[in-house]
């Protein structure tokens, strides 16, 4: 059974970004997370990360479509 929660290191690896970028996304609220245990112990639900990725695909498709003046890019 896959893990329900991901560490920020897992998030950073999945998105191919730095730990600092992952932490900034959580702190800004862009990527919902919970803080557990000690200081800076953040966890992101795997399903929330997938929803975030899908939302970014949709936002990008809408941006590309508006820039090109045509229908959906996907």
CHARMM internal coordinates of N, CA and C (Angstrom, degrees):
IC EDIT
DIST 1 N 1 CA 1.4434
DIST 1 CA 1 C 1.5343
ANGL 1 N 1 CA 1 C 108.97
DIST 1 C 2 N 1.3205
ANGL 1 CA 1 C 2 N 117.91
DIHE 1 N 1 CA 1 C 2 N 127.97
DIST 2 N 2 CA 1.4646
ANGL 1 C 2 N 2 CA 120.41
DIHE 1 CA 1 C 2 N 2 CA -178.57
DIST 2 CA 2 C 1.5328
ANGL 2 N 2 CA 2 C 110.64
DIHE 1 C 2 N 2 CA 2 C -65.92
DIST 2 C 3 N 1.3117
ANGL 2 CA 2 C 3 N 115.59
DIHE 2 N 2 CA 2 C 3 N 152.93
DIST 3 N 3 CA 1.4654
ANGL 2 C 3 N 3 CA 121.34
DIHE 2 CA 2 C 3 N 3 CA 179.17
DIST 3 CA 3 C 1.5228
ANGL 3 N 3 CA 3 C 110.05
DIHE 2 C 3 N 3 CA 3 C -66.03
DIST 3 C 4 N 1.3336
ANGL 3 CA 3 C 4 N 115.78
DIHE 3 N 3 CA 3 C 4 N 139.29
DIST 4 N 4 CA 1.4665
ANGL 3 C 4 N 4 CA 120.39
DIHE 3 CA 3 C 4 N 4 CA 178.67
DIST 4 CA 4 C 1.5265
ANGL 4 N 4 CA 4 C 110.61
DIHE 3 C 4 N 4 CA 4 C -73.41
DIST 4 C 5 N 1.3270
ANGL 4 CA 4 C 5 N 116.45
DIHE 4 N 4 CA 4 C 5 N -39.16
DIST 5 N 5 CA 1.4565
ANGL 4 C 5 N 5 CA 120.89
DIHE 4 CA 4 C 5 N 5 CA -175.64
DIST 5 CA 5 C 1.5214
ANGL 5 N 5 CA 5 C 111.45
DIHE 4 C 5 N 5 CA 5 C -112.24
DIST 5 C 6 N 1.3196
ANGL 5 CA 5 C 6 N 115.17
DIHE 5 N 5 CA 5 C 6 N 145.95
DIST 6 N 6 CA 1.4612
ANGL 5 C 6 N 6 CA 122.85
DIHE 5 CA 5 C 6 N 6 CA 178.03
DIST 6 CA 6 C 1.5191
ANGL 6 N 6 CA 6 C 108.95
DIHE 5 C 6 N 6 CA 6 C -115.43
DIST 6 C 7 N 1.3070
ANGL 6 CA 6 C 7 N 116.10
DIHE 6 N 6 CA 6 C 7 N 145.36
DIST 7 N 7 CA 1.4587
ANGL 6 C 7 N 7 CA 120.70
DIHE 6 CA 6 C 7 N 7 CA 172.66
DIST 7 CA 7 C 1.5269
ANGL 7 N 7 CA 7 C 108.49
DIHE 6 C 7 N 7 CA 7 C -78.59
DIST 7 C 8 N 1.3224
ANGL 7 CA 7 C 8 N 116.09
DIHE 7 N 7 CA 7 C 8 N 168.56
DIST 8 N 8 CA 1.4647
ANGL 7 C 8 N 8 CA 118.58
DIHE 7 CA 7 C 8 N 8 CA 176.06
DIST 8 CA 8 C 1.5257
ANGL 8 N 8 CA 8 C 110.90
DIHE 7 C 8 N 8 CA 8 C -65.39
DIST 8 C 9 N 1.3157
ANGL 8 CA 8 C 9 N 117.15
DIHE 8 N 8 CA 8 C 9 N -29.41
DIST 9 N 9 CA 1.4707
ANGL 8 C 9 N 9 CA 120.15
DIHE 8 CA 8 C 9 N 9 CA 175.64
DIST 9 CA 9 C 1.5317
ANGL 9 N 9 CA 9 C 109.55
DIHE 8 C 9 N 9 CA 9 C -64.26
DIST 9 C 10 N 1.3351
ANGL 9 CA 9 C 10 N 116.91
DIHE 9 N 9 CA 9 C 10 N -40.93
DIST 10 N 10 CA 1.4685
ANGL 9 C 10 N 10 CA 120.58
DIHE 9 CA 9 C 10 N 10 CA 177.32
DIST 10 CA 10 C 1.5240
ANGL 10 N 10 CA 10 C 110.80
DIHE 9 C 10 N 10 CA 10 C -63.52
DIST 10 C 11 N 1.3347
ANGL 10 CA 10 C 11 N 115.73
DIHE 10 N 10 CA 10 C 11 N -43.59
DIST 11 N 11 CA 1.4693
ANGL 10 C 11 N 11 CA 120.88
DIHE 10 CA 10 C 11 N 11 CA 179.46
DIST 11 CA 11 C 1.5223
ANGL 11 N 11 CA 11 C 109.78
DIHE 10 C 11 N 11 CA 11 C -61.37
DIST 11 C 12 N 1.3346
ANGL 11 CA 11 C 12 N 115.68
DIHE 11 N 11 CA 11 C 12 N -47.59
DIST 12 N 12 CA 1.4622
ANGL 11 C 12 N 12 CA 120.09
DIHE 11 CA 11 C 12 N 12 CA -179.66
DIST 12 CA 12 C 1.5269
ANGL 12 N 12 CA 12 C 110.77
DIHE 11 C 12 N 12 CA 12 C -59.31
DIST 12 C 13 N 1.3056
ANGL 12 CA 12 C 13 N 116.93
DIHE 12 N 12 CA 12 C 13 N -42.25
DIST 13 N 13 CA 1.4671
ANGL 12 C 13 N 13 CA 120.54
DIHE 12 CA 12 C 13 N 13 CA 179.36
DIST 13 CA 13 C 1.5256
ANGL 13 N 13 CA 13 C 110.89
DIHE 12 C 13 N 13 CA 13 C -65.42
DIST 13 C 14 N 1.3238
ANGL 13 CA 13 C 14 N 117.51
DIHE 13 N 13 CA 13 C 14 N -44.89
DIST 14 N 14 CA 1.4614
ANGL 13 C 14 N 14 CA 121.20
DIHE 13 CA 13 C 14 N 14 CA -179.36
DIST 14 CA 14 C 1.5195
ANGL 14 N 14 CA 14 C 112.64
DIHE 13 C 14 N 14 CA 14 C -62.52
DIST 14 C 15 N 1.3319
ANGL 14 CA 14 C 15 N 116.97
DIHE 14 N 14 CA 14 C 15 N -37.10
DIST 15 N 15 CA 1.4661
ANGL 14 C 15 N 15 CA 120.82
DIHE 14 CA 14 C 15 N 15 CA -178.02
DIST 15 CA 15 C 1.5285
ANGL 15 N 15 CA 15 C 112.92
DIHE 14 C 15 N 15 CA 15 C -94.48
DIST 15 C 16 N 1.3294
ANGL 15 CA 15 C 16 N 116.58
DIHE 15 N 15 CA 15 C 16 N -1.18
DIST 16 N 16 CA 1.4718
ANGL 15 C 16 N 16 CA 122.00
DIHE 15 CA 15 C 16 N 16 CA -178.56
DIST 16 CA 16 C 1.5279
ANGL 16 N 16 CA 16 C 110.60
DIHE 15 C 16 N 16 CA 16 C 55.47
DIST 16 C 17 N 1.3538
ANGL 16 CA 16 C 17 N 114.84
DIHE 16 N 16 CA 16 C 17 N 49.71
DIST 17 N 17 CA 1.4564
ANGL 16 C 17 N 17 CA 121.87
DIHE 16 CA 16 C 17 N 17 CA 177.13
DIST 17 CA 17 C 1.5277
ANGL 17 N 17 CA 17 C 107.89
DIHE 16 C 17 N 17 CA 17 C -128.75
DIST 17 C 18 N 1.3182
ANGL 17 CA 17 C 18 N 115.98
DIHE 17 N 17 CA 17 C 18 N 173.65
DIST 18 N 18 CA 1.4578
ANGL 17 C 18 N 18 CA 119.99
DIHE 17 CA 17 C 18 N 18 CA 178.85
DIST 18 CA 18 C 1.5245
ANGL 18 N 18 CA 18 C 110.77
DIHE 17 C 18 N 18 CA 18 C -81.49
DIST 18 C 19 N 1.3243
ANGL 18 CA 18 C 19 N 115.74
DIHE 18 N 18 CA 18 C 19 N 163.18
DIST 19 N 19 CA 1.4619
ANGL 18 C 19 N 19 CA 120.89
DIHE 18 CA 18 C 19 N 19 CA 175.47
DIST 19 CA 19 C 1.5276
ANGL 19 N 19 CA 19 C 110.05
DIHE 18 C 19 N 19 CA 19 C -61.15
DIST 19 C 20 N 1.3145
ANGL 19 CA 19 C 20 N 117.15
DIHE 19 N 19 CA 19 C 20 N -38.38
DIST 20 N 20 CA 1.4671
ANGL 19 C 20 N 20 CA 120.64
DIHE 19 CA 19 C 20 N 20 CA 179.47
DIST 20 CA 20 C 1.5251
ANGL 20 N 20 CA 20 C 110.70
DIHE 19 C 20 N 20 CA 20 C -62.38
DIST 20 C 21 N 1.3335
ANGL 20 CA 20 C 21 N 117.07
DIHE 20 N 20 CA 20 C 21 N -40.47
DIST 21 N 21 CA 1.4607
ANGL 20 C 21 N 21 CA 120.34
DIHE 20 CA 20 C 21 N 21 CA 178.20
DIST 21 CA 21 C 1.5234
ANGL 21 N 21 CA 21 C 111.07
DIHE 20 C 21 N 21 CA 21 C -66.24
DIST 21 C 22 N 1.3238
ANGL 21 CA 21 C 22 N 117.58
DIHE 21 N 21 CA 21 C 22 N -41.91
DIST 22 N 22 CA 1.4646
ANGL 21 C 22 N 22 CA 121.45
DIHE 21 CA 21 C 22 N 22 CA 178.28
DIST 22 CA 22 C 1.5228
ANGL 22 N 22 CA 22 C 109.96
DIHE 21 C 22 N 22 CA 22 C -62.47
DIST 22 C 23 N 1.3186
ANGL 22 CA 22 C 23 N 117.14
DIHE 22 N 22 CA 22 C 23 N -44.65
DIST 23 N 23 CA 1.4606
ANGL 22 C 23 N 23 CA 121.38
DIHE 22 CA 22 C 23 N 23 CA 179.10
DIST 23 CA 23 C 1.5240
ANGL 23 N 23 CA 23 C 110.68
DIHE 22 C 23 N 23 CA 23 C -62.19
DIST 23 C 24 N 1.3214
ANGL 23 CA 23 C 24 N 117.47
DIHE 23 N 23 CA 23 C 24 N -41.41
DIST 24 N 24 CA 1.4647
ANGL 23 C 24 N 24 CA 121.45
DIHE 23 CA 23 C 24 N 24 CA 179.48
DIST 24 CA 24 C 1.5322
ANGL 24 N 24 CA 24 C 110.96
DIHE 23 C 24 N 24 CA 24 C -64.25
DIST 24 C 25 N 1.3147
ANGL 24 CA 24 C 25 N 117.51
DIHE 24 N 24 CA 24 C 25 N -38.30
DIST 25 N 25 CA 1.4710
ANGL 24 C 25 N 25 CA 121.20
DIHE 24 CA 24 C 25 N 25 CA 178.62
DIST 25 CA 25 C 1.5248
ANGL 25 N 25 CA 25 C 110.49
DIHE 24 C 25 N 25 CA 25 C -64.11
DIST 25 C 26 N 1.3224
ANGL 25 CA 25 C 26 N 116.67
DIHE 25 N 25 CA 25 C 26 N -38.59
DIST 26 N 26 CA 1.4671
ANGL 25 C 26 N 26 CA 121.02
DIHE 25 CA 25 C 26 N 26 CA 179.23
DIST 26 CA 26 C 1.5250
ANGL 26 N 26 CA 26 C 110.00
DIHE 25 C 26 N 26 CA 26 C -71.22
DIST 26 C 27 N 1.3023
ANGL 26 CA 26 C 27 N 117.19
DIHE 26 N 26 CA 26 C 27 N -46.81
DIST 27 N 27 CA 1.4666
ANGL 26 C 27 N 27 CA 120.75
DIHE 26 CA 26 C 27 N 27 CA -177.57
DIST 27 CA 27 C 1.5217
ANGL 27 N 27 CA 27 C 112.36
DIHE 26 C 27 N 27 CA 27 C -64.30
DIST 27 C 28 N 1.3330
ANGL 27 CA 27 C 28 N 117.20
DIHE 27 N 27 CA 27 C 28 N -32.73
DIST 28 N 28 CA 1.4620
ANGL 27 C 28 N 28 CA 120.29
DIHE 27 CA 27 C 28 N 28 CA 179.75
DIST 28 CA 28 C 1.5262
ANGL 28 N 28 CA 28 C 112.18
DIHE 27 C 28 N 28 CA 28 C -79.14
DIST 28 C 29 N 1.3357
ANGL 28 CA 28 C 29 N 116.83
DIHE 28 N 28 CA 28 C 29 N -14.61
DIST 29 N 29 CA 1.4563
ANGL 28 C 29 N 29 CA 120.36
DIHE 28 CA 28 C 29 N 29 CA -177.19
DIST 29 CA 29 C 1.5163
ANGL 29 N 29 CA 29 C 113.31
DIHE 28 C 29 N 29 CA 29 C 91.60
DIST 29 C 30 N 1.3211
ANGL 29 CA 29 C 30 N 116.64
DIHE 29 N 29 CA 29 C 30 N -2.54
DIST 30 N 30 CA 1.4694
ANGL 29 C 30 N 30 CA 120.02
DIHE 29 CA 29 C 30 N 30 CA 179.15
DIST 30 CA 30 C 1.5284
ANGL 30 N 30 CA 30 C 111.15
DIHE 29 C 30 N 30 CA 30 C -61.54
DIST 30 C 31 N 1.3229
ANGL 30 CA 30 C 31 N 115.89
DIHE 30 N 30 CA 30 C 31 N -37.32
DIST 31 N 31 CA 1.4584
ANGL 30 C 31 N 31 CA 121.99
DIHE 30 CA 30 C 31 N 31 CA 178.29
DIST 31 CA 31 C 1.5313
ANGL 31 N 31 CA 31 C 108.02
DIHE 30 C 31 N 31 CA 31 C -120.69
DIST 31 C 32 N 1.3274
ANGL 31 CA 31 C 32 N 117.66
DIHE 31 N 31 CA 31 C 32 N 108.81
DIST 32 N 32 CA 1.4694
ANGL 31 C 32 N 32 CA 120.21
DIHE 31 CA 31 C 32 N 32 CA -178.65
DIST 32 CA 32 C 1.5277
ANGL 32 N 32 CA 32 C 111.83
DIHE 31 C 32 N 32 CA 32 C -62.15
DIST 32 C 33 N 1.3309
ANGL 32 CA 32 C 33 N 115.07
DIHE 32 N 32 CA 32 C 33 N 138.88
DIST 33 N 33 CA 1.4593
ANGL 32 C 33 N 33 CA 121.37
DIHE 32 CA 32 C 33 N 33 CA -179.67
DIST 33 CA 33 C 1.5186
ANGL 33 N 33 CA 33 C 108.56
DIHE 32 C 33 N 33 CA 33 C -153.12
DIST 33 C 34 N 1.3147
ANGL 33 CA 33 C 34 N 115.57
DIHE 33 N 33 CA 33 C 34 N 168.41
DIST 34 N 34 CA 1.4543
ANGL 33 C 34 N 34 CA 121.14
DIHE 33 CA 33 C 34 N 34 CA 174.02
DIST 34 CA 34 C 1.5184
ANGL 34 N 34 CA 34 C 108.59
DIHE 33 C 34 N 34 CA 34 C -120.63
DIST 34 C 35 N 1.3312
ANGL 34 CA 34 C 35 N 115.37
DIHE 34 N 34 CA 34 C 35 N 150.19
DIST 35 N 35 CA 1.4531
ANGL 34 C 35 N 35 CA 120.02
DIHE 34 CA 34 C 35 N 35 CA 176.84
DIST 35 CA 35 C 1.5204
ANGL 35 N 35 CA 35 C 107.52
DIHE 34 C 35 N 35 CA 35 C -102.39
DIST 35 C 36 N 1.3116
ANGL 35 CA 35 C 36 N 116.09
DIHE 35 N 35 CA 35 C 36 N 127.57
DIST 36 N 36 CA 1.4615
ANGL 35 C 36 N 36 CA 121.63
DIHE 35 CA 35 C 36 N 36 CA -178.51
DIST 36 CA 36 C 1.5230
ANGL 36 N 36 CA 36 C 109.32
DIHE 35 C 36 N 36 CA 36 C -125.44
DIST 36 C 37 N 1.3033
ANGL 36 CA 36 C 37 N 115.38
DIHE 36 N 36 CA 36 C 37 N 154.19
DIST 37 N 37 CA 1.4598
ANGL 36 C 37 N 37 CA 119.40
DIHE 36 CA 36 C 37 N 37 CA 174.98
DIST 37 CA 37 C 1.5068
ANGL 37 N 37 CA 37 C 112.94
DIHE 36 C 37 N 37 CA 37 C 59.94
DIST 37 C 38 N 1.3083
ANGL 37 CA 37 C 38 N 114.68
DIHE 37 N 37 CA 37 C 38 N -136.34
DIST 38 N 38 CA 1.4536
ANGL 37 C 38 N 38 CA 121.69
DIHE 37 CA 37 C 38 N 38 CA -175.91
DIST 38 CA 38 C 1.5157
ANGL 38 N 38 CA 38 C 113.63
DIHE 37 C 38 N 38 CA 38 C -75.05
DIST 38 C 39 N 1.2771
ANGL 38 CA 38 C 39 N 113.46
DIHE 38 N 38 CA 38 C 39 N -174.14
DIST 39 N 39 CA 1.4554
ANGL 38 C 39 N 39 CA 122.86
DIHE 38 CA 38 C 39 N 39 CA -177.39
DIST 39 CA 39 C 1.5350
ANGL 39 N 39 CA 39 C 111.26
DIHE 38 C 39 N 39 CA 39 C -61.08
DIST 39 C 40 N 1.3139
ANGL 39 CA 39 C 40 N 115.59
DIHE 39 N 39 CA 39 C 40 N 137.46
DIST 40 N 40 CA 1.4707
ANGL 39 C 40 N 40 CA 123.57
DIHE 39 CA 39 C 40 N 40 CA 177.61
DIST 40 CA 40 C 1.5242
ANGL 40 N 40 CA 40 C 114.21
DIHE 39 C 40 N 40 CA 40 C 60.72
DIST 40 C 41 N 1.3137
ANGL 40 CA 40 C 41 N 117.22
DIHE 40 N 40 CA 40 C 41 N 25.58
DIST 41 N 41 CA 1.4569
ANGL 40 C 41 N 41 CA 120.82
DIHE 40 CA 40 C 41 N 41 CA 175.70
DIST 41 CA 41 C 1.5239
ANGL 41 N 41 CA 41 C 108.34
DIHE 40 C 41 N 41 CA 41 C -97.79
DIST 41 C 42 N 1.3130
ANGL 41 CA 41 C 42 N 116.39
DIHE 41 N 41 CA 41 C 42 N 83.72
DIST 42 N 42 CA 1.4620
ANGL 41 C 42 N 42 CA 122.74
DIHE 41 CA 41 C 42 N 42 CA -177.36
DIST 42 CA 42 C 1.5140
ANGL 42 N 42 CA 42 C 110.18
DIHE 41 C 42 N 42 CA 42 C -96.22
DIST 42 C 43 N 1.3416
ANGL 42 CA 42 C 43 N 115.59
DIHE 42 N 42 CA 42 C 43 N 146.72
DIST 43 N 43 CA 1.4609
ANGL 42 C 43 N 43 CA 121.41
DIHE 42 CA 42 C 43 N 43 CA 175.67
DIST 43 CA 43 C 1.5145
ANGL 43 N 43 CA 43 C 108.92
DIHE 42 C 43 N 43 CA 43 C -134.41
DIST 43 C 44 N 1.3188
ANGL 43 CA 43 C 44 N 115.01
DIHE 43 N 43 CA 43 C 44 N 139.40
DIST 44 N 44 CA 1.4668
ANGL 43 C 44 N 44 CA 122.78
DIHE 43 CA 43 C 44 N 44 CA 178.73
DIST 44 CA 44 C 1.5149
ANGL 44 N 44 CA 44 C 106.82
DIHE 43 C 44 N 44 CA 44 C -118.39
DIST 44 C 45 N 1.3206
ANGL 44 CA 44 C 45 N 116.35
DIHE 44 N 44 CA 44 C 45 N 129.31
DIST 45 N 45 CA 1.4654
ANGL 44 C 45 N 45 CA 118.85
DIHE 44 CA 44 C 45 N 45 CA 176.48
DIST 45 CA 45 C 1.5246
ANGL 45 N 45 CA 45 C 108.93
DIHE 44 C 45 N 45 CA 45 C -66.27
DIST 45 C 46 N 1.3120
ANGL 45 CA 45 C 46 N 116.51
DIHE 45 N 45 CA 45 C 46 N 138.87
DIST 46 N 46 CA 1.4644
ANGL 45 C 46 N 46 CA 121.84
DIHE 45 CA 45 C 46 N 46 CA -179.82
DIST 46 CA 46 C 1.5291
ANGL 46 N 46 CA 46 C 110.29
DIHE 45 C 46 N 46 CA 46 C -56.11
DIST 46 C 47 N 1.3351
ANGL 46 CA 46 C 47 N 117.07
DIHE 46 N 46 CA 46 C 47 N -40.58
DIST 47 N 47 CA 1.4697
ANGL 46 C 47 N 47 CA 120.66
DIHE 46 CA 46 C 47 N 47 CA -179.71
DIST 47 CA 47 C 1.5239
ANGL 47 N 47 CA 47 C 111.36
DIHE 46 C 47 N 47 CA 47 C -66.08
DIST 47 C 48 N 1.3317
ANGL 47 CA 47 C 48 N 117.32
DIHE 47 N 47 CA 47 C 48 N -34.08
DIST 48 N 48 CA 1.4720
ANGL 47 C 48 N 48 CA 121.22
DIHE 47 CA 47 C 48 N 48 CA 178.17
DIST 48 CA 48 C 1.5314
ANGL 48 N 48 CA 48 C 109.69
DIHE 47 C 48 N 48 CA 48 C -68.10
DIST 48 C 49 N 1.3192
ANGL 48 CA 48 C 49 N 117.00
DIHE 48 N 48 CA 48 C 49 N -39.53
DIST 49 N 49 CA 1.4639
ANGL 48 C 49 N 49 CA 119.73
DIHE 48 CA 48 C 49 N 49 CA 177.43
DIST 49 CA 49 C 1.5244
ANGL 49 N 49 CA 49 C 110.27
DIHE 48 C 49 N 49 CA 49 C -63.66
DIST 49 C 50 N 1.3202
ANGL 49 CA 49 C 50 N 117.84
DIHE 49 N 49 CA 49 C 50 N -42.53
DIST 50 N 50 CA 1.4718
ANGL 49 C 50 N 50 CA 120.82
DIHE 49 CA 49 C 50 N 50 CA 177.87
DIST 50 CA 50 C 1.5290
ANGL 50 N 50 CA 50 C 111.40
DIHE 49 C 50 N 50 CA 50 C -62.54
DIST 50 C 51 N 1.3370
ANGL 50 CA 50 C 51 N 116.77
DIHE 50 N 50 CA 50 C 51 N -41.61
DIST 51 N 51 CA 1.4694
ANGL 50 C 51 N 51 CA 120.68
DIHE 50 CA 50 C 51 N 51 CA 177.18
DIST 51 CA 51 C 1.5239
ANGL 51 N 51 CA 51 C 110.62
DIHE 50 C 51 N 51 CA 51 C -62.70
DIST 51 C 52 N 1.3273
ANGL 51 CA 51 C 52 N 116.93
DIHE 51 N 51 CA 51 C 52 N -40.65
DIST 52 N 52 CA 1.4597
ANGL 51 C 52 N 52 CA 121.77
DIHE 51 CA 51 C 52 N 52 CA 177.72
DIST 52 CA 52 C 1.5246
ANGL 52 N 52 CA 52 C 110.59
DIHE 51 C 52 N 52 CA 52 C -60.13
DIST 52 C 53 N 1.3180
ANGL 52 CA 52 C 53 N 116.42
DIHE 52 N 52 CA 52 C 53 N -46.26
DIST 53 N 53 CA 1.4658
ANGL 52 C 53 N 53 CA 121.01
DIHE 52 CA 52 C 53 N 53 CA -179.76
DIST 53 CA 53 C 1.5248
ANGL 53 N 53 CA 53 C 110.21
DIHE 52 C 53 N 53 CA 53 C -61.80
DIST 53 C 54 N 1.3217
ANGL 53 CA 53 C 54 N 117.77
DIHE 53 N 53 CA 53 C 54 N -45.56
DIST 54 N 54 CA 1.4647
ANGL 53 C 54 N 54 CA 121.00
DIHE 53 CA 53 C 54 N 54 CA 179.16
DIST 54 CA 54 C 1.5224
ANGL 54 N 54 CA 54 C 111.20
DIHE 53 C 54 N 54 CA 54 C -63.08
DIST 54 C 55 N 1.3437
ANGL 54 CA 54 C 55 N 116.90
DIHE 54 N 54 CA 54 C 55 N -39.97
DIST 55 N 55 CA 1.4651
ANGL 54 C 55 N 55 CA 120.99
DIHE 54 CA 54 C 55 N 55 CA 178.10
DIST 55 CA 55 C 1.5251
ANGL 55 N 55 CA 55 C 110.27
DIHE 54 C 55 N 55 CA 55 C -61.94
DIST 55 C 56 N 1.3232
ANGL 55 CA 55 C 56 N 116.93
DIHE 55 N 55 CA 55 C 56 N -40.66
DIST 56 N 56 CA 1.4630
ANGL 55 C 56 N 56 CA 120.51
DIHE 55 CA 55 C 56 N 56 CA 179.50
DIST 56 CA 56 C 1.5287
ANGL 56 N 56 CA 56 C 111.33
DIHE 55 C 56 N 56 CA 56 C -66.58
DIST 56 C 57 N 1.3450
ANGL 56 CA 56 C 57 N 117.25
DIHE 56 N 56 CA 56 C 57 N -38.31
DIST 57 N 57 CA 1.4618
ANGL 56 C 57 N 57 CA 120.11
DIHE 56 CA 56 C 57 N 57 CA 174.93
DIST 57 CA 57 C 1.5269
ANGL 57 N 57 CA 57 C 110.52
DIHE 56 C 57 N 57 CA 57 C -60.62
DIST 57 C 58 N 1.3164
ANGL 57 CA 57 C 58 N 117.23
DIHE 57 N 57 CA 57 C 58 N -44.30
DIST 58 N 58 CA 1.4696
ANGL 57 C 58 N 58 CA 121.50
DIHE 57 CA 57 C 58 N 58 CA -179.91
DIST 58 CA 58 C 1.5203
ANGL 58 N 58 CA 58 C 111.11
DIHE 57 C 58 N 58 CA 58 C -64.49
DIST 58 C 59 N 1.3437
ANGL 58 CA 58 C 59 N 116.35
DIHE 58 N 58 CA 58 C 59 N -45.09
DIST 59 N 59 CA 1.4645
ANGL 58 C 59 N 59 CA 119.98
DIHE 58 CA 58 C 59 N 59 CA 178.58
DIST 59 CA 59 C 1.5177
ANGL 59 N 59 CA 59 C 111.08
DIHE 58 C 59 N 59 CA 59 C -60.97
DIST 59 C 60 N 1.3169
ANGL 59 CA 59 C 60 N 117.00
DIHE 59 N 59 CA 59 C 60 N -41.70
DIST 60 N 60 CA 1.4596
ANGL 59 C 60 N 60 CA 120.49
DIHE 59 CA 59 C 60 N 60 CA 179.97
DIST 60 CA 60 C 1.5257
ANGL 60 N 60 CA 60 C 111.15
DIHE 59 C 60 N 60 CA 60 C -66.11
DIST 60 C 61 N 1.3304
ANGL 60 CA 60 C 61 N 116.48
DIHE 60 N 60 CA 60 C 61 N -42.41
DIST 61 N 61 CA 1.4677
ANGL 60 C 61 N 61 CA 119.95
DIHE 60 CA 60 C 61 N 61 CA 179.22
DIST 61 CA 61 C 1.5287
ANGL 61 N 61 CA 61 C 110.44
DIHE 60 C 61 N 61 CA 61 C -61.88
DIST 61 C 62 N 1.3403
ANGL 61 CA 61 C 62 N 116.97
DIHE 61 N 61 CA 61 C 62 N -41.48
DIST 62 N 62 CA 1.4558
ANGL 61 C 62 N 62 CA 120.80
DIHE 61 CA 61 C 62 N 62 CA 179.00
DIST 62 CA 62 C 1.5281
ANGL 62 N 62 CA 62 C 110.86
DIHE 61 C 62 N 62 CA 62 C -65.37
DIST 62 C 63 N 1.3332
ANGL 62 CA 62 C 63 N 116.41
DIHE 62 N 62 CA 62 C 63 N -41.19
DIST 63 N 63 CA 1.4662
ANGL 62 C 63 N 63 CA 120.34
DIHE 62 CA 62 C 63 N 63 CA 178.89
DIST 63 CA 63 C 1.5209
ANGL 63 N 63 CA 63 C 111.16
DIHE 62 C 63 N 63 CA 63 C -63.87
DIST 63 C 64 N 1.3175
ANGL 63 CA 63 C 64 N 117.15
DIHE 63 N 63 CA 63 C 64 N -45.10
DIST 64 N 64 CA 1.4635
ANGL 63 C 64 N 64 CA 121.42
DIHE 63 CA 63 C 64 N 64 CA 179.69
DIST 64 CA 64 C 1.5288
ANGL 64 N 64 CA 64 C 110.27
DIHE 63 C 64 N 64 CA 64 C -62.76
DIST 64 C 65 N 1.3254
ANGL 64 CA 64 C 65 N 115.92
DIHE 64 N 64 CA 64 C 65 N -42.95
DIST 65 N 65 CA 1.4767
ANGL 64 C 65 N 65 CA 120.14
DIHE 64 CA 64 C 65 N 65 CA -179.99
DIST 65 CA 65 C 1.5171
ANGL 65 N 65 CA 65 C 110.91
DIHE 64 C 65 N 65 CA 65 C -63.16
DIST 65 C 66 N 1.3324
ANGL 65 CA 65 C 66 N 117.50
DIHE 65 N 65 CA 65 C 66 N -41.66
DIST 66 N 66 CA 1.4709
ANGL 65 C 66 N 66 CA 120.15
DIHE 65 CA 65 C 66 N 66 CA -179.29
DIST 66 CA 66 C 1.5116
ANGL 66 N 66 CA 66 C 111.38
DIHE 65 C 66 N 66 CA 66 C -69.77
DIST 66 C 67 N 1.3270
ANGL 66 CA 66 C 67 N 116.97
DIHE 66 N 66 CA 66 C 67 N -33.38
DIST 67 N 67 CA 1.4671
ANGL 66 C 67 N 67 CA 120.28
DIHE 66 CA 66 C 67 N 67 CA 179.12
DIST 67 CA 67 C 1.5228
ANGL 67 N 67 CA 67 C 111.67
DIHE 66 C 67 N 67 CA 67 C -73.13
DIST 67 C 68 N 1.3347
ANGL 67 CA 67 C 68 N 116.46
DIHE 67 N 67 CA 67 C 68 N -33.01
DIST 68 N 68 CA 1.4626
ANGL 67 C 68 N 68 CA 119.32
DIHE 67 CA 67 C 68 N 68 CA -178.27
DIST 68 CA 68 C 1.5198
ANGL 68 N 68 CA 68 C 111.75
DIHE 67 C 68 N 68 CA 68 C -91.19
DIST 68 C 69 N 1.3406
ANGL 68 CA 68 C 69 N 116.54
DIHE 68 N 68 CA 68 C 69 N -15.22
DIST 69 N 69 CA 1.4517
ANGL 68 C 69 N 69 CA 120.09
DIHE 68 CA 68 C 69 N 69 CA 179.88
DIST 69 CA 69 C 1.5027
ANGL 69 N 69 CA 69 C 113.43
DIHE 68 C 69 N 69 CA 69 C 75.21
DIST 69 C 70 N 1.3337
ANGL 69 CA 69 C 70 N 117.29
DIHE 69 N 69 CA 69 C 70 N 15.10
DIST 70 N 70 CA 1.4703
ANGL 69 C 70 N 70 CA 120.08
DIHE 69 CA 69 C 70 N 70 CA 179.93
DIST 70 CA 70 C 1.5135
ANGL 70 N 70 CA 70 C 109.39
DIHE 69 C 70 N 70 CA 70 C -118.66
DIST 70 C 71 N 1.2925
ANGL 70 CA 70 C 71 N 115.74
DIHE 70 N 70 CA 70 C 71 N -170.10
DIST 71 N 71 CA 1.4585
ANGL 70 C 71 N 71 CA 123.23
DIHE 70 CA 70 C 71 N 71 CA -179.76
DIST 71 CA 71 C 1.5010
ANGL 71 N 71 CA 71 C 112.19
DIHE 70 C 71 N 71 CA 71 C -71.05
DIST 71 C 72 N 1.3263
ANGL 71 CA 71 C 72 N 116.30
DIHE 71 N 71 CA 71 C 72 N -170.15
DIST 72 N 72 CA 1.4623
ANGL 71 C 72 N 72 CA 120.93
DIHE 71 CA 71 C 72 N 72 CA -179.15
DIST 72 CA 72 C 1.5220
ANGL 72 N 72 CA 72 C 112.12
DIHE 71 C 72 N 72 CA 72 C -56.44
DIST 72 C 73 N 1.3357
ANGL 72 CA 72 C 73 N 114.93
DIHE 72 N 72 CA 72 C 73 N 140.47
DIST 73 N 73 CA 1.4570
ANGL 72 C 73 N 73 CA 121.07
DIHE 72 CA 72 C 73 N 73 CA -177.52
DIST 73 CA 73 C 1.5098
ANGL 73 N 73 CA 73 C 112.91
DIHE 72 C 73 N 73 CA 73 C -79.02
DIST 73 C 74 N 1.3203
ANGL 73 CA 73 C 74 N 117.04
DIHE 73 N 73 CA 73 C 74 N -17.32
DIST 74 N 74 CA 1.4653
ANGL 73 C 74 N 74 CA 118.98
DIHE 73 CA 73 C 74 N 74 CA -177.33
DIST 74 CA 74 C 1.4449
ANGL 74 N 74 CA 74 C 108.88
DIHE 73 C 74 N 74 CA 74 C -91.95
END
COOR INIT
IC SEED 1 N 1 CA 1 C
IC BUILD
